[in-house]
Amino acid sequence: MGKRGRNPPEPDASGEAITKDGEMPQKRFYRSRAHVNPLSHNSAYRYPRCPEEAPWAQLYPGVDNPVVRVVDIGCGFGGLTVALAKLLPDKCVLAMEIRDKVAEFVRLRIEALRREHPGAYANAAVLRANAMVNLPNYLARGQLDKAFFAFPDPHFKAKNHRRRIVSDALLSEYAFFLRPGGLLYTITDVEALHAWHVARCGAHAAFEALSAEEAEADSCVAAMREETEEGKKVARAGGAKYWAVFRRKEDADVSYSIF
């Protein structure tokens, strides 16, 4: 069976996992199917009833009273997450990933980076979660400064567009969790999906597009373009990347109630 069909990492002869906490995981042991249907995802996993019940102290053991300010939704193997944690050391960055093996890879990656760089990456954490369903279980209104959607599943077929992570209904939810002035970032290598992002975010009452000049001045944009594993793969292949950034409007500037 080829690499794509490999099973999850198995315990060794001693009964211990291949990757121990504190060791850097090898991606080849954590391969997973590229896409999951979030609307039919029903794998059993635990999540809190409300944000106050989430294990924040466990996720950010080196941070006093941690509050998530940045989310990397659909984080993949965590390249952007760890880049943002380094770039924004005073903000707690939360990666969210629906695939269990991939989420475990990111957890181990963060643990290894903390061990290699004492005092750093304490502000990074990952949760296995379906962001299309579970954001209210983890976030409060106006909590976020930044939300990233890097190389999401394009769901090319029209009948599957309702699975897209950026949609009219979900944008209202993201606007609820972003503070006024907070930023929503998108990037993809699929031009048609980029057009979808621009059209949906641009038409939404709670968002306005940043100019190219404003976005280029944001160091997080460079991280989004260069630090994701998918972005690096696109660059190696000589492909194009399409990105945009949108600002959450002040409540008084929203033309109608979205909450």
N, C-alpha and C positions, 0 to 999 in steps of 0.2 A: 504493500500500500504506500502511496506517495506521502509527502510531507503533510498535505492538507488533511489526510485521513488519520493522522496520529492521534492517539488517545492522550488524555491529560497526564501530567507527570505522575509516575507511579512511585510508591515507597521503594527504597532500596532493600537489601537483604536484612538490614537491621530494623526495618519497619519505619524508618525516617524518610521524610519527603526529600526529593532530589535537591530542592532549593530550601535552605534554612533561612530563618529570619536573620537579616544582616548580610546575607550573601546576595550578590547581584544576579538576578535570574537571567537565563538564556531564553531568548524569544522563541527558539525552535521548539521548546517544550510546552509553549503556551499558545500555539496556533489555535485559531478558532474559525468557525465560519464567518465570512466577512459581514454578513447582514442578518439581522433578526427582525421579524415582524413585531413591532412594539404593541400592536393592537391585539395580538393573540398570545403575547408572552405571558405564560402562566407558571413558570418555574417557581417553586416554593422558595421564598427567601423572606427574611424578617425585616420589617421596617417599623419605625415608631409611629404612634398615633398622632403625634404632634412634634414640632421642632424641639420643644423643651425636653422631650424624652429621648432624643437622639444621643448617641454616646460621644459627644464632642470632646470630653476630656480624654477619652481613650484614643480618639482619632488624632488629637493634637496634644500629646502628653507634655510637650515642652512649652506650651502657650497657656498663659493665665487667662481664664474666661474667654475661650476662643469663640469668635463669631465669624462665620463665613461671609466674605465680601466678594469673592470671585468664584465663578463656576466654569468648569470646562466640561460641557455636556457632550457625551459620546467621546470620551477622552482617548479611545484607542489605547496604545501602549504607553501613553503618558508623557511623550516628548514635550508637548506644550505645557502640561501641568507643571513639570519640574522647572521649565524655563520661566514660567510666570512666578513660581515660588521664589526663584532667585532674583527676578526682576522687581518683585513687589514684596520685599521681606517683611513689611509691616502689615500685610494682609493675609488672612487665611484663605488658601486656594483649595477648592474642593473639586476633585475629578469625579464624574459620574459615568459609569459604564454598565451596559445591560448584560454583557457577556461575562459569565462568571470566571472563566479561565483568564481572560484579558484583565479583568479587575484585580485578580490575584497577582498577576504579573506586575501591575502598577503598584500594588501594595508592597510587594517585595522590593521593587525598584526604589521606592521611597525609603523603606527601611535601610536598604544598602547605602543609599546616598547619605542618610543621617549618620550612619556608622562611619563612612569615609570622610565626612565633613562635619565634625562635631559642632553643634550650634546652628547649623544650616538645615534647611528643608523641614524644620519643625512646623512650618506653616503650610505644608502640603499634606493632603490626605485623599483617599479614594473610597468611594462607596459603590457597591454593586446596586444599581437602581435603574428603574425605567422612568426616565425623566418626563415622558409624556403622561405619566400617571402619578408619580410619587413626589413631585416637587413640593406640594403643600405639606407633606409629612416632614420636610426638612427645613423649609425656608419660611420667613415671615415677611409681611408686607414691607417694601422699601428697604430690604436688608442688603441687597446687592449693589456693588459699584460697577461690576463688569460681568457679562455673560458671553461665553465663546461657543460658537458652533463651527467647528473646523472639519471640513471634508465630510459632511454628513451623507448618509445613503441617499442617492438621488431618486430612488423609486421611479424609474423612468416611465412605467406604464401609467396612463391617466387614471386607471381604476385604483392605483396604489398611491396617488398623490396625497390622500388623507393620512398616509403614514409619515409624511415628511415632517421633520422636527421643527421646521419653520412653517407655520400656517396661520391663517387669520385667527382661529380660536386660541391657539397656543401663544400667539403674540400678546394677547390680552393678559394671559397668565404671566408671561415674562415681564410685562409692564407693571404688573402688580408687585412682583418681587424686586424689580429694579427701583432704586431711589430716583427721584427727579434729577436729571443730569447724568444718570448712569448710562453706560454704553453697552450696546449689543453688537458683537462682531461676527461676521460670516466670511467664510472662505471656501472655495470649491474649485475643482479643475473642470467642472462641467458648466459650459457657458449658459446652457438653458436653465440650469438650476440657479445660477447666479442671477439671471434675469427674473426668476421666480422670487428669490430673496429680495431683490431690489423692488419689485412690484408690490409684494406683500407688505414689506416693512415701510415702504414709501407711502402706501395708501392707508396705513394704520393710523388712527387718530392720536396715538400716544408716542409716535416716533417721528424723528426727522433725520435725514441723512447728513452726516458730516461731509464737508467738502474734502476733496482729495488732499488739499494742503493741510487741513486739520488732522486728517487721518495719518498722513505721512509723518507728522510730527509726534505721533504716539508710538513710543517704543514697543508697545504690546503688538502693534500691527506687524512690525518686523519679526517678532517672535512667532506670531501666528503664521507668517509666510514661510519661515525658515526652520522652525524647530519641531514641527510635527513629523512623524514617520511618513505619513502619506504625502506631505509636502516635499520631503526629501526625495521620495520615490518619483514624484512628478518632475522634480528638477533634474534628476538623473536621466529621465526619459526625454527631457527637453520640452515638456508640456507647459501649458499656460496655467496660471492661477488667477482666479477672479475673486476679489474681496470687496467688502463694503462695511462701513461702521455707521451705526444709527444711535442717536441720542434719545433717551427717554425724556419727553417734554415735562415741564412743570405741570402740576395738576390743573392750575388755572388756565393753562394754554391748551388743554385737551378739549376738543370741540363737543364731546358728549361723554357721559359717564361710561366707563368701561369696567367699573367695579360693582 
